[in-house]
Amino acid sequence: MRYVAAYLLAVLGGKDSPAIADLEKILSSVGVEVDSERLTKVIKELSGKSIEELVKEGREKLSTMPVGSAAVASPAPGATAPTGSGDKKESKKEEKKEESESEDDDMGFALFE
């Protein structure tokens, strides 16, 4: 993601077709070590393509994704509600989920470290 962001910054800076050196300069200015293999792949995939068209295509793809959560099902009329035994299991799952979310706060985007 950091390489794509650097590519977009270079395009915004006036480079129609940024070179590896341009992206290395951007990334090194914020202290990011460059993986030349990944950087080469990003440049190869994006060279010759219009950034505006790529963003437009990406927005179209994202617009087809469902947003939100599923509706909570209510019990059928006359049905009894579940007992509290499942509550303990659910709370343990929630605790584990919270721990894993806090570990990935930066999601690997160490662009400004």
C-alpha positions in Angstrom: 0.0 0.0 0.0 2.8 2.4 0.8 4.2 2.0 -2.7 0.8 2.7 -4.3 0.5 5.8 -2.1 4.0 6.9 -3.1 3.1 6.4 -6.8 -0.1 8.5 -6.3 1.9 11.2 -4.6 4.3 11.3 -7.5 1.5 11.6 -10.0 -0.1 14.4 -8.0 3.3 16.0 -8.0 3.3 16.2 -11.7 5.0 13.0 -12.8 2.9 11.2 -15.5 4.9 8.1 -15.3 6.9 7.9 -12.0 10.2 6.0 -12.1 11.6 3.8 -9.3 13.9 6.6 -8.2 11.0 9.0 -7.8 9.2 6.6 -5.5 12.3 5.8 -3.6 12.9 9.5 -3.0 9.3 9.9 -1.6 9.5 6.8 0.6 13.0 7.6 1.9 11.9 11.1 2.8 9.6 9.6 5.5 12.1 6.9 6.6 10.6 3.9 4.8 12.9 1.1 3.6 12.2 0.2 0.0 11.6 -3.3 -1.1 12.8 -3.0 -4.7 10.9 -6.1 -5.8 7.5 -4.8 -4.6 8.3 -1.3 -5.9 9.1 -2.7 -9.4 5.9 -4.7 -9.4 3.8 -1.6 -8.5 5.4 0.4 -11.3 5.0 -2.4 -13.8 1.3 -2.8 -12.9 0.5 0.9 -13.0 2.7 2.2 -15.9 0.8 3.3 -18.9 -2.5 3.4 -17.0 -4.5 6.5 -16.1 -4.7 7.0 -12.4 -8.1 8.6 -12.8 -9.4 5.6 -14.7 -8.0 3.2 -12.0 -9.6 5.2 -9.2 -12.9 5.2 -11.1 -12.8 1.4 -11.6 -11.9 0.9 -8.0 -14.9 3.0 -6.9 -17.2 1.0 -9.1 -16.0 -2.2 -7.6 -16.4 -0.8 -4.1 -19.9 0.3 -4.8 -21.0 -3.3 -5.4 -19.8 -4.4 -1.9 -22.4 -4.7 0.8 -22.1 -2.2 3.6 -23.3 -2.6 7.2 -24.2 -5.7 9.1 -27.0 -8.2 8.9 -30.2 -7.5 10.6 -30.7 -9.1 14.0 -33.2 -11.8 13.9 -35.9 -11.7 16.5 -37.3 -14.9 17.9 -40.4 -16.3 16.4 -43.7 -15.6 18.2 -44.1 -18.1 21.0 -40.4 -19.1 21.0 -38.4 -18.8 24.2 -35.3 -16.6 24.3 -32.0 -18.4 24.7 -30.7 -18.9 28.2 -27.7 -17.1 29.6 -25.3 -20.0 29.1 -24.3 -18.6 25.6 -23.5 -15.2 27.1 -20.3 -16.4 28.6 -19.1 -17.9 25.4 -20.0 -14.7 23.5 -18.2 -12.5 25.9 -15.0 -14.6 25.7 -15.1 -14.4 21.9 -15.6 -10.6 22.1 -12.6 -10.3 24.4 -10.4 -12.2 22.0 -11.6 -10.2 19.1 -10.8 -6.9 20.9 -7.3 -8.1 21.6 -6.6 -9.0 18.0 -7.9 -5.7 16.8 -5.7 -3.7 19.1 -2.6 -5.6 17.9 -3.2 -4.6 14.3 -4.0 -0.9 14.9 -1.5 0.2 12.2 -2.5 -2.6 9.8 1.1 -2.7 8.5 1.0 0.9 7.2 4.3 2.0 8.7 4.6 4.9 6.2 5.4 7.5 8.8 7.4 5.4 11.3 
